[in-house]
Structure formats: structure tokens, C-alpha cells
Amino acid sequence: MSCNALFQSPPLDLIDTGKGLKVQTATPHLVSLGSGRLSVAITLLPLKEGITRIGRDDAPVPQDIAIEGPGIEAEHCRIENRGGVITLDPCGHLCSLDGVPVTRPTQLMQGYTLCLGKSYIFRFNHPEEANRMKSMLPQKSPVTPLVYSTGNLSSLTIFSVCV
């Protein structure tokens, strides 16, 4: 990715948590986990409005995301972003979502693991959808401590149970 392309991409927030580096963006994106055991980096790939083509560098039509690996075709698949609805079109090639083969256009959902070919792994993140899903979770209520009254604390036995 060129410097110009990087500056034209959606902004990224880099947050040092003290135990790791957290990277987030407000737009739908793929997180590339690489193409095998020798891959040592992750890459954040924004899914712009419209079509994102994924395939090899030798494809007759330039690919937006170029990948290599076993089972990757020149024009492997397309991902369409239409108003925040993200759809994977496998174009007849080997694609799976959470380990389930995909043979027709399928809407991507927050958190899906996408495998292209035999070993190229991505995680799909849709921050807006994730926030919507989080808002539907039951709210955590503050826990009220239980108060026990005993007349004789010297007779109190504490048991420890490991689960």
C-alpha cells in the first residue's frame, strides 16, 4: 500500500492498552491474518463503498486486495459494500465463512472468519454492526454486596472450591 493510499484510507485509532496494541476504525474492514504459519503480521483492509476485488497480482483485471496462496485464483472473489451491507461473492471459487463453504453471494456479519483458497484467513469486522449488537446485550447491573451477620466469627469456616 502506498503512502497516498494510506492517507486516503479511513482513520485508524491506535491504542496502547499496556498489554498490547489495539487498532480500530469506524468502517467495515477485513483483518488479514496472513496465509500460513510463516506470516508474522496482520493487515487492516478497509472495505470501501462499492466493489472490492480480491485475487492474485497476475489477474487480467487489477485486484484491490492482492493475495497469494494455495487455492487462490487470479480473480478469486468480490466483496460488495452497499450502504454498509457487506456481501461476499465467491465467484465460483473456494471461500468459506466460519468453516462453512460459500457458493453464492452471502451477507457478511460481524466477526465472521473468512477463508479464501485453502489457507488465506481474514476476520470481518463491521464496527457499526458490532455496536448495534452490543446495545442489545443485557445491561450489567451493579452488584449489591451481601451482608451476613454472625454472632461468633471465630466459628466461621471458609471453604475454597476450584472450578
Phi, psi and chi 1 to 4 in degrees:
 res  aa     phi    psi   chi1   chi2   chi3   chi4
   1 MET       -  131.8  178.8  179.4  -85.5      -
   2 SER   -77.8  164.7   71.6      -      -      -
   3 CYS   -61.9  -39.6  -76.3      -      -      -
   4 ASN   -60.9  -44.5  -75.7  -18.2      -      -
   5 ALA   -63.4  -37.9      -      -      -      -
   6 LEU   -63.6  -42.5 -178.2   61.5      -      -
   7 PHE   -74.4  -18.3  -70.3  117.6      -      -
   8 GLN   -88.7  -11.1  -67.4  170.7   -0.9      -
   9 SER   -73.6  162.3  -64.7      -      -      -
  10 PRO   -60.0  152.5  -13.0   20.8      -      -
  11 PRO   -65.0  147.4   18.1  -24.9      -      -
  12 LEU  -113.1  140.4  -65.3  175.1      -      -
  13 ASP  -101.2  124.7  -67.2  -32.4      -      -
  14 LEU  -107.8  120.6  -61.9  173.9      -      -
  15 ILE  -123.7  121.1  -57.5  159.1      -      -
  16 ASP   -85.1  111.4 -176.2   -9.3      -      -
  17 THR   -85.3   -3.4   66.2      -      -      -
  18 GLY    91.4  -23.7      -      -      -      -
  19 LYS  -119.5   -7.1  -65.2 -178.0 -179.4 -177.6
  20 GLY  -177.8 -178.9      -      -      -      -
  21 LEU  -111.9  122.5 -175.0   62.7      -      -
  22 LYS  -102.0  128.4 -176.2  176.7 -180.0  179.3
  23 VAL  -117.6  129.0 -179.5      -      -      -
  24 GLN  -144.4  155.3   59.9 -172.5   35.3      -
  25 THR  -143.9  160.1 -178.4      -      -      -
  26 ALA   -88.6   -5.7      -      -      -      -
  27 THR  -105.0  154.2   59.7      -      -      -
  28 PRO   -58.4  141.5  -21.8   32.1      -      -
  29 HIS  -158.3  163.6   58.1  -84.3      -      -
  30 LEU  -104.3  143.5  -64.1  175.1      -      -
  31 VAL  -109.2  113.5  177.9      -      -      -
  32 SER   -79.8  125.3  171.0      -      -      -
  33 LEU   -98.8   10.4  -57.4  179.3      -      -
  34 GLY    89.0 -171.8      -      -      -      -
  35 SER  -123.3   36.5   61.7      -      -      -
  36 GLY   145.1 -174.2      -      -      -      -
  37 ARG   -67.2  -22.1  -65.6 -174.5 -176.4  -85.7
  38 LEU   -87.9   -7.3  -60.0  179.5      -      -
  39 SER   -73.4  131.3  177.7      -      -      -
  40 VAL  -121.7   11.7  -65.9      -      -      -
  41 ALA  -133.5  159.9      -      -      -      -
  42 ILE  -115.3  152.5   60.8  167.0      -      -
  43 THR  -132.5  132.6  -53.6      -      -      -
  44 LEU   -94.0  123.8 -152.6   71.0      -      -
  45 LEU  -121.0  103.7  -58.4  159.3      -      -
  46 PRO   -64.9  144.2   11.4  -13.6      -      -
  47 LEU  -104.9   95.6  -62.3  171.0      -      -
  48 LYS   -67.9  163.2   64.5 -173.2 -175.3  -55.4
  49 GLU   -59.2  134.7 -177.1   73.6   20.0      -
  50 GLY   104.2 -150.2      -      -      -      -
  51 ILE   -99.2  134.2  -58.3  -73.0      -      -
  52 THR  -115.1  118.6  -61.2      -      -      -
  53 ARG   -91.9  135.7  -62.2  174.4 -173.0  -78.4
  54 ILE  -125.2  126.6  -56.7  174.6      -      -
  55 GLY   179.8 -162.6      -      -      -      -
  56 ARG   -86.2  161.1  -63.1 -168.4  -45.6 -111.3
  57 ASP   -62.6  -25.7  -84.5  -32.3      -      -
  58 ASP   -87.6   11.4   64.8   -9.7      -      -
  59 ALA   -66.5  146.8      -      -      -      -
  60 PRO   -64.1  -29.5    8.9  -13.4      -      -
  61 VAL  -106.1  130.5  173.9      -      -      -
  62 PRO   -56.0  136.9  -21.3   30.9      -      -
  63 GLN   -97.3  140.4  -58.0  -62.8  -70.8      -
  64 ASP   -71.5  -35.6  -60.3  -61.8      -      -
  65 ILE  -124.9  112.5  -60.9  173.0      -      -
  66 ALA   -95.8  127.3      -      -      -      -
  67 ILE  -134.7  157.4   58.8  175.2      -      -
  68 GLU  -131.7  152.9  -59.5  -72.7  -26.4      -
  69 GLY   152.4  171.2      -      -      -      -
  70 PRO   -59.1  128.7  -15.5   24.0      -      -
  71 GLY    82.1    4.2      -      -      -      -
  72 ILE   -88.1  124.4  -60.1  -63.9      -      -
  73 GLU   -91.0  161.7  -58.1  -61.0  -32.7      -
  74 ALA   -54.8  -49.5      -      -      -      -
  75 GLU  -116.9   81.5  -65.4 -177.9   27.2      -
  76 HIS   -72.5  -51.6 -164.7   84.5      -      -
  77 CYS  -159.6  172.7   65.4      -      -      -
  78 ARG  -131.1  147.6  -69.1 -173.6  -61.2 -104.7
  79 ILE  -122.2  127.1  -64.4  179.5      -      -
  80 GLU  -109.4  132.0 -176.8  174.9   10.9      -
  81 ASN  -113.0  108.2  178.6  -11.8      -      -
  82 ARG  -117.9   98.4  -71.2  -76.5  175.2 -123.8
  83 GLY    61.2   34.2      -      -      -      -
  84 GLY    89.7   -4.1      -      -      -      -
  85 VAL   -94.4  117.8  176.1      -      -      -
  86 ILE  -107.8  125.6  -43.5  -62.3      -      -
  87 THR  -126.1  133.0  -55.0      -      -      -
  88 LEU   -95.0  126.5  167.4   69.6      -      -
  89 ASP  -112.4  110.4 -178.2  -11.1      -      -
  90 PRO   -72.1   -9.9   24.5  -30.9      -      -
  91 CYS    53.5   30.2  -58.8      -      -      -
  92 GLY    81.0    8.5      -      -      -      -
  93 HIS  -109.5  169.8  -59.6  117.1      -      -
  94 LEU   -69.6  108.2 -174.2   57.5      -      -
  95 CYS  -139.7  145.0  -61.5      -      -      -
  96 SER  -142.8  151.7   64.0      -      -      -
  97 LEU  -119.2  120.5  -66.8  173.0      -      -
  98 ASP    49.9   39.4  -71.8  -13.4      -      -
  99 GLY    83.5   -1.1      -      -      -      -
 100 VAL  -102.1  123.0  177.8      -      -      -
 101 PRO   -58.5  141.2  -22.8   32.8      -      -
 102 VAL  -114.1  126.0  175.9      -      -      -
 103 THR  -118.9   -5.2   57.2      -      -      -
 104 ARG  -142.5  164.7   57.1 -174.7  170.8   77.3
 105 PRO   -53.0  131.7  -28.4   37.1      -      -
 106 THR  -138.2  133.8  -57.2      -      -      -
 107 GLN   -69.6  133.4 -175.8  175.9  -16.4      -
 108 LEU   -85.0  142.4  -63.3  179.8      -      -
 109 MET  -119.9  151.5  -55.3  -59.1  -73.7      -
 110 GLN   -47.1  129.0  163.5   59.8   30.1      -
 111 GLY    90.0   -7.9      -      -      -      -
 112 TYR   -55.3  144.1  -89.9  166.8      -      -
 113 THR   -99.6  124.8  -61.1      -      -      -
 114 LEU  -109.6  124.5  169.4   60.4      -      -
 115 CYS  -113.8  123.9 -178.0      -      -      -
 116 LEU  -108.2  137.9  -56.6 -178.2      -      -
 117 GLY    64.5 -142.1      -      -      -      -
 118 LYS   -99.3  -11.8  -64.5 -179.8 -178.9  176.8
 119 SER  -155.1    5.0   65.4      -      -      -
 120 TYR   -90.9  113.2 -146.7   98.9      -      -
 121 ILE  -108.7  134.2  -52.7  -66.6      -      -
 122 PHE  -129.5  154.7  -64.2   93.5      -      -
 123 ARG  -111.9  135.0  176.1 -173.0  160.0  104.0
 124 PHE   -95.2  126.9  171.6   67.5      -      -
 125 ASN  -120.5  132.7  -74.4  -23.3      -      -
 126 HIS  -129.4   89.9 -165.3  -49.8      -      -
 127 PRO   -53.6  -40.3  -27.6   36.9      -      -
 128 GLU   -63.5  -43.6 -174.9  178.7  -51.3      -
 129 GLU   -65.7  -39.5 -174.0  175.6  -71.6      -
 130 ALA   -62.2  -42.9      -      -      -      -
 131 ASN   -63.3  -39.3  -73.1  -24.9      -      -
 132 ARG   -62.6  -43.8 -137.9  176.9    9.5 -106.2
 133 MET   -64.5  -41.9  -67.5  166.5   75.8      -
 134 LYS   -62.0  -36.9  -74.0  177.3 -168.9  174.3
 135 SER   -68.4  -18.8   74.2      -      -      -
 136 MET   -88.3  -10.5  -70.3 -170.6 -100.8      -
 137 LEU   -71.7  149.3  -67.6  174.2      -      -
 138 PRO   -60.3  140.4   -4.4    7.3      -      -
 139 GLN   -72.0  139.6  -63.7  -62.2  -45.8      -
 140 LYS   -74.3  128.3  -66.7 -180.0 -178.1  176.4
 141 SER   -99.6  146.9   59.7      -      -      -
 142 PRO   -62.7  140.6   13.3  -18.0      -      -
 143 VAL   -87.5  129.2  177.2      -      -      -
 144 THR   -90.1  124.0  -54.8      -      -      -
 145 PRO   -64.6  141.9   17.6  -22.4      -      -
 146 LEU   -82.8  138.1  -62.3  175.3      -      -
 147 VAL  -112.2  125.6  178.0      -      -      -
 148 TYR  -113.0  142.6  -67.1   98.5      -      -
 149 SER  -119.9  124.0  173.7      -      -      -
 150 THR  -124.8  148.2   68.1      -      -      -
 151 GLY   -79.6  -27.2      -      -      -      -
 152 ASN  -136.3   94.5 -176.3   -1.3      -      -
 153 LEU   -67.6  -20.9  -71.3  177.8      -      -
 154 SER   -68.3  -19.4   62.7      -      -      -
 155 SER   -95.1    6.0   65.7      -      -      -
 156 LEU   -77.5  126.2 -179.2   63.7      -      -
 157 THR  -111.6  133.2  -54.8      -      -      -
 158 ILE  -106.4  127.9  -61.4  174.2      -      -
 159 PHE  -106.1  141.2  -65.9   92.8      -      -
 160 SER  -114.1  129.0  175.8      -      -      -
 161 VAL  -121.0  127.3  177.9      -      -      -
 162 CYS   -96.6  131.3  -65.7      -      -      -
 163 VAL  -107.3      -  179.5      -      -      -
